[in-house]
Amino acid sequence: MGIMTSPIEFLELLAREAAAVEFEGPVVAAREAGLPADRLADLEAAKLVALRVRGLLERRRRREVELSGLYDTASDLAGLRDVDAVLHAIVRRARHLLGADVAYMTLNDPDRGDTYMRVTDGSVSARFQRLRLPMGAGLGGLVAQSGTPYVTADYGQDSRFRHTGEIDAGVGEEGLVAILGVPLRLGSGVIGVLYAANRTARPFAREEVALLVSLAAHAAVAIDTARLLAETRAALEELSTANSTIRAHSASVERAAAAHDRMTSLVLRGGGVEDVAAAVTDVLGGALLALDADGRQIARVGRIDEPDRPSIVEAVAASRTEGRSVRRGPLWYAAVVAGTENLGALVLRPDSELVDADQRILERAALVTALLLLFRRTVAEAESRVRGELLDDLIARPVHDAEALRGRARRLGVDLDDPHVLVAVGDDAIAGTGSARQRVVSWATTYASTRGGLAAARDGRVVLMLPGSDAGGCARAVARDLSRITGRPVTAGASGPSTGPASLAVAFREADRCLTALAALGRAGQGASTSELGFVGLLLGAVGDDADRDVTRFLTDTVGPVVDYDARRGTALVKTLEAYFGVGGSLARAAEQLHVHVNTVTQRLDRVGQLLGPDWQRPERALEVQLALRLHRLRTPTN
C-alpha cells in the first residue's frame, strides 16, 4: 500500500467513520517518508480540519440519538397506563440516554416537606433506595428546593451542598461519585428531581444537562398524565381530553385575537353596543344581554331570560370588586365601568364552558361597551345642549331673527313651520337629587329627539316641543312614561298646536299655566292640554289685559266679599268653602277635614251666606262659586 500524501485521504477516513486516532496515520506516514515541511504542514492542517468535521458529525449524531431518544421516550410514556411503569420508564431512559451507571428519581412529599426516593435503575444499595432528603439538604434536596439543576463531578468532596450523615452514607454505600440532578417541573412548581449518576469522578457536559432537563420536562408531564390516568382508569380517554384542552386553549386564543380585532374595528367605525353584543355571541356562542346602570336593557342577542334585579346588583358588584367577569349559575356577568362609575353590565349565557381567554373576550367587550356608552353620552350631552339652547331661545325671549332660528332647527332635523305642541313637566318629576334631575332631563332630551322635537330644562321645569297636533295625547304620554321612569306620579300640561317660531313662546306660557291649573284642580300626576280643561282652560288660554280684567271681575263679583273678609279678619272662610264643596256638601266630613267642630263649620257657612247672599248654595250659583274658588287658587296657589 502506498504512502498517503494527499489531504483527500482524510475524506476517506471521514467517509468510513474512522476512529480519531486513525487520523494521525497519514501525518505519521508522511513524516516517515521524509516529505518536505510545507507538505507536512498542509497535512497537519488538513488533519485538524478533518478532526473538527469529525467532531461536528459526532455531535450531530449524538444529538440525533438524543432527540430520537426523547421522541421514543415521549412515545413510550404516552402508551403507559400505570404510574409505576411510567416512573421506571423515565429513569431507565435517562440512564440509557446519558450512559450513566445509575439513574433515579425522587418525588416531593408536600405533607412531610421533603423529597423521597421513588424509583431507581442500576442501584444495588437498599439503604440508598430508601433515602429521604430534607429540602435543601444534599444535591437532590437543593434541587427540589430551588428548582435549579445542580451537577457535581465528586459529590463527597463538594462543599456546595449541605451534607448529612444519612444521605452521605446512602450515597457512599451505592458508590456514587458524579451526580447530576434536574428538577421535575409541573407548571410553576417542582414535583421532584431526576438524576443521572456515575461511580467514577466525571464531569457532566452542558449538553448532557440540557438533555436531562428536556427528559425531565417530558417526565413531569408524563407523571402528571399517568396520575390522572390512574385516577380515571382510562388512559387513552384522559390523554385525548388533555389534547382537546390544548386545542381548545389554542382555539380560544385565536378567538380572543379575532374578537379583539373585531371590537377594535367596531370602535373605529362608530359601531354601537348592539354590534358589540353580536360580536361576542358570534365568537363565544350563546346569548348576551347588555344592561344600563339602572338594569334596563340596552341590547339583546339570542334568547336569554333577564335575571332579577337583586341577582344583577350582586353579580355586578362582585365583578367590579374582583376586576373581572364572574359566574352565577349558567350566566357570566361582566361589569361595565368607567373609573368608579357604574355604567351597566354584560350578561352572557354561553353554549359551552368558558376558558380564561373566553372570559377575557367578555371582559374586553365590557370595556369596549363602556367606551361606546361614554362616547354616546358625550355626543348626547352635546346634542342636548344644542337642542336645549335652541328651545330656550324660542320660548324665553322675543323672536328677532326667525330665519336664523329656522336654520338652526333645520340643522337639527326640526322644521319649525310644522305643527308642534309644547309640554311642560312639573317639578314633581325632577324633585330629589341632582342625579335624578339629570336622569329626567336626559330622558326628555332622548324622548324629544327620537320624535324630531326639542327639550330643555327651564325655571325648575322640563319643557318638550313635540311635532304633532294632539296636545292632550302628548301630555298624557309624557306623564305616563316619565312616571314609570321616576317611580312617582308626574304632571304634564300642554298647549298647541303651534306653527312658526314666533308662536312657541305663547304656547309655552299656556302649557305652563295648564300645568299650574292641573295642580290647583287636584289633578296632579295627570297630563292634559288647555283645551281639555273646559272653562278653566278657556281662561288659561286667554291672553292680554282684557282677559285678565274679565277674570278679576268674575272673581270679585262671585267670591270677592269672602276673600276680602278673610284678608281683613284673618279667618278661613275660603278654606272652609273649598272643604265643604270638596266633600259634596257634608258638614261633618268638612269639619273632620278642617279639624274643627261641626258647629264651627256651620257658623262659618252662615257668615258666607251673609257675605254672598242667601242663594249662594243654589246649583247655578254654587257652580259659579266653585269655579271662582278654583280660579282664585290658580292665582294664589300658596293659599
Protein Blocks (a to p, Z undefined) as FASTA:
>chain_A
ZZdfbfklmmmmmmnopafklmmmmmmmmmmnopafklmmmmmmmmmmmmmmmmmmmmmm
mmmmmmmmmmmmmmmmmmpcbfklmmmmmmmmmmmmnopabdcdddddfknopacdfbdc
hiabfklmmpccdehiajklmmmmnopacddfblklpckbccdfklmmmmmmnopabdcd
ddddehjbcfbdcddddfbdcdddfklmmmmmmmmmmmmmmmmmmmmmmmnopaklmmmm
mmmmmmmmmmmmmmmmmmmmmmmmmmmnopafklmmmmmmmmngpjdddddfkopafbde
djdddddfklmmmmmmmmmmnopacdehjbccddddehjacfbdcddddfbdcdfklmmm
mmmmmmmmmmmmmmmmmmmmmmmmmmmmmmmmmmmpccfblmlmmmmmmmnopafkbccd
dddddfklmgccfklmmmmmmmmmmmmmmnopacddeehiacdddedjblmlmmmmmmmm
mmmmnopacddddedddedjklmmmmmmmmmmmmmmmmmnopghiacdfklnommlmmmm
pgcjklmmmmmmmmmmmmmmmmmmmmmnopaklmmmmmmmmnnopaklmmmmnopafklm
mmmmmmmmmmnopklmgmklmmmmmmmmmmmmmmmmmZZ
